[in-house]
Amino acid sequence: MPDPAIWHAMGLKKITAMVQEVYLNLGRSPIAHLFPPDQTELLAAATKSALFWATVCGGPPLYEQQFGPPRMKARHLKFPIDEAARQSWLACWEPVLAKATQNYDFPAPHLEGFRTYLLDFSLWMVNS
């Protein structure tokens, strides 16, 4: 898991803003068809996802409190996720993370650990 220092440095507001930027990238990516086409719905999905990422980054279990256990793999089984989709998803994170320290107060010493988590998490999510 990523270091809890991420949560302490960023909090929910900045994590949400960061995840929303990732989702905007996803909405323009080769896997955009897996996400809501309407920008308002896309940002709402990002806000929900940010609750998961807040917990991953050391925050309280906000996603679980509102929606139950994350069960991310099970929730995504209806979407075909292959290696190409995985790489597209990761590519949408990278430009955001490249500026995350400046834009969202992401603690620089923990960027590589977070990237490693994304690599492992995304590999686990591949289902086809």
Helices and strands as residue ranges (DSSP letters): H 5-26, G 32-34, H 39-56, H 62-67, H 72-75, H 83-98, H 100-104, G 108-110, H 111-125
